[in-house]
Amino acid sequence: MKRDLYIDNNIASKFSNPQDKEYIKLTKWLLNFDVNDTKNKDQYAHLMVSQKLLTEYLRSSQNSKSNTSIPIIINKLLSEGRLIIISNDAIKKFRSAYFTKAIEKRLRCNEEDRNHIPLVLLSDRKYALAYDISLTHDLKKFPGFTVFVEKRPEKLPYDK
């Protein structure tokens, strides 16, 4: 099982300086990787993203000069094969299979965030960091899935 994690765009801004100690710990976890340890690659951090989420990340951090900004982290994960990009087709397929009319009516998050729900639900561990109350509600209440969503990294066992 991959040690994957979804990080909402509102959390991604925390990776630029200054960081508190918990975000420093999370950043180190994301960046830590031994290129010679190919047998245990799944034991290192993987980030769940889509093209839409990548666009959000880059748009919100385009002026960051920090060496721990989300674009730097994404570039490193991508080069090491630890960035899990869920295609638009996979998101559409998931939505058509699981987003019934009844579920759509109960969702509280906006339409753009509804495309992020499959990223978490298609992940191995279903761990997410998000401030958005509506998105958090929808992830936790999505039928048939057990999701762990927190606002702060220290409340989520992402490194276990």
C-alpha positions as CSV (number, residue, x, y, z in Angstrom):
1,M,0.0,0.0,0.0
2,K,1.3,3.4,-1.0
3,R,1.7,6.1,1.7
4,D,-0.5,8.5,-0.3
5,L,-2.0,11.8,0.8
6,Y,-4.3,14.4,-0.7
7,I,-3.5,18.0,0.2
8,D,-6.1,20.6,-0.6
9,N,-5.0,23.8,-2.2
10,N,-5.8,25.8,0.9
11,I,-3.2,23.7,2.9
12,A,-0.6,23.8,0.1
13,S,0.2,27.5,0.8
14,K,1.5,26.4,4.2
15,F,4.6,24.8,2.6
16,S,6.1,28.2,1.8
17,N,8.1,29.9,4.5
18,P,7.5,30.5,7.4
19,Q,6.3,27.1,8.5
20,D,5.4,25.9,11.9
21,K,7.1,22.7,13.2
22,E,4.3,20.4,12.1
23,Y,4.4,21.6,8.5
24,I,8.2,21.3,8.6
25,K,7.8,17.7,9.6
26,L,5.2,17.1,6.8
27,T,7.5,18.8,4.3
28,K,10.4,16.6,5.3
29,W,8.2,13.5,5.0
30,L,7.1,14.6,1.5
31,L,10.7,15.4,0.4
32,N,12.4,12.3,2.0
33,F,13.3,9.7,-0.6
34,D,16.2,7.3,-1.1
35,V,16.6,6.8,-4.9
36,N,18.5,3.6,-4.2
37,D,15.6,2.1,-2.3
38,T,13.4,1.1,-5.2
39,K,12.1,-2.0,-3.5
40,N,10.5,0.1,-0.8
41,K,9.3,3.0,-2.9
42,D,5.7,2.6,-1.6
43,Q,6.9,3.3,1.9
44,Y,7.8,6.9,1.0
45,A,5.3,9.8,0.5
46,H,3.1,9.9,-2.5
47,L,0.8,12.9,-3.3
48,M,-2.6,12.4,-5.0
49,V,-3.3,15.1,-7.6
50,S,-5.3,15.8,-10.8
51,Q,-4.6,18.3,-13.5
52,K,-7.1,20.7,-12.0
53,L,-5.5,20.5,-8.6
54,L,-2.1,21.0,-10.0
55,T,-3.4,24.1,-11.8
56,E,-4.8,25.4,-8.4
57,Y,-1.5,24.7,-6.7
58,L,0.5,26.6,-9.3
59,R,-1.9,29.5,-9.5
60,S,-1.9,30.1,-5.8
61,S,1.8,29.8,-5.3
62,Q,3.2,31.3,-8.5
63,N,5.0,34.1,-6.6
64,S,6.6,31.9,-4.0
65,K,10.3,31.9,-3.9
66,S,10.6,29.3,-1.1
67,N,12.5,26.0,-1.7
68,T,9.7,24.2,0.1
69,S,6.8,25.6,-1.9
70,I,4.3,23.2,-3.4
71,P,5.6,23.5,-7.0
72,I,9.1,22.5,-5.7
73,I,7.6,19.5,-3.8
74,I,5.6,18.5,-6.8
75,N,8.6,18.6,-9.2
76,K,10.6,16.4,-6.8
77,L,7.8,13.9,-6.4
78,L,7.2,13.8,-10.1
79,S,10.9,13.2,-10.9
80,E,10.9,10.4,-8.4
81,G,7.7,8.8,-9.6
82,R,5.8,9.6,-6.3
83,L,3.2,12.0,-7.8
84,I,0.0,10.1,-8.4
85,I,-1.9,11.9,-11.1
86,I,-5.5,10.8,-11.5
87,S,-6.7,11.5,-15.0
88,N,-9.7,13.5,-15.9
89,D,-11.2,10.3,-17.5
90,A,-10.8,8.4,-14.2
91,I,-12.5,11.3,-12.3
92,K,-15.4,11.3,-14.8
93,K,-15.7,7.5,-14.6
94,F,-15.7,7.6,-10.8
95,R,-18.3,10.4,-10.7
96,S,-20.6,8.6,-13.1
97,A,-20.3,5.4,-11.0
98,Y,-20.6,6.9,-7.5
99,F,-22.2,10.3,-7.8
100,T,-25.9,9.4,-7.9
101,K,-28.5,12.1,-7.9
102,A,-29.2,11.4,-4.2
103,I,-25.5,11.8,-3.3
104,E,-25.2,15.0,-5.5
105,K,-28.0,16.5,-3.6
106,R,-26.3,15.9,-0.2
107,L,-22.9,17.3,-1.3
108,R,-22.1,20.6,0.3
109,C,-18.8,21.5,-1.5
110,N,-18.7,23.6,-4.7
111,E,-18.5,22.0,-8.1
112,E,-14.8,22.5,-8.5
113,D,-14.1,20.7,-5.2
114,R,-16.4,17.8,-6.3
115,N,-13.7,16.8,-8.7
116,H,-11.2,16.5,-5.8
117,I,-13.4,13.9,-4.0
118,P,-12.4,11.1,-6.4
119,L,-8.7,11.8,-5.7
120,V,-9.2,10.9,-2.1
121,L,-11.6,8.1,-2.6
122,L,-9.3,6.5,-5.3
123,S,-6.3,6.6,-3.0
124,D,-5.0,3.7,-1.1
125,R,-5.2,5.2,2.4
126,K,-7.9,7.9,1.9
127,Y,-6.0,10.5,3.9
128,A,-6.6,14.2,3.3
129,L,-5.6,17.5,4.7
130,A,-8.1,20.3,4.1
131,Y,-9.5,23.4,5.8
132,D,-12.7,23.5,3.7
133,I,-15.5,22.5,6.0
134,S,-17.9,21.6,3.1
135,L,-15.3,19.4,1.4
136,T,-14.3,17.8,4.7
137,H,-18.0,17.0,5.4
138,D,-18.5,15.5,1.9
139,L,-15.4,13.3,2.2
140,K,-16.3,12.0,5.6
141,K,-19.9,11.3,4.7
142,F,-19.4,9.8,1.3
143,P,-21.2,6.5,1.4
144,G,-19.2,3.3,1.1
145,F,-15.8,4.9,2.0
146,T,-13.9,5.6,5.2
147,V,-11.9,8.7,4.8
148,F,-9.6,10.5,7.3
149,V,-9.6,14.2,6.9
150,E,-7.9,16.7,9.2
151,K,-7.1,20.4,9.1
152,R,-3.7,19.9,10.8
153,P,-1.0,17.4,9.8
154,E,-0.3,16.3,13.4
155,K,-3.9,15.0,13.7
156,L,-3.4,12.6,10.7
157,P,-1.0,9.6,10.9
158,Y,0.3,10.4,7.4
159,D,3.8,9.1,8.1
160,K,2.7,5.7,9.5
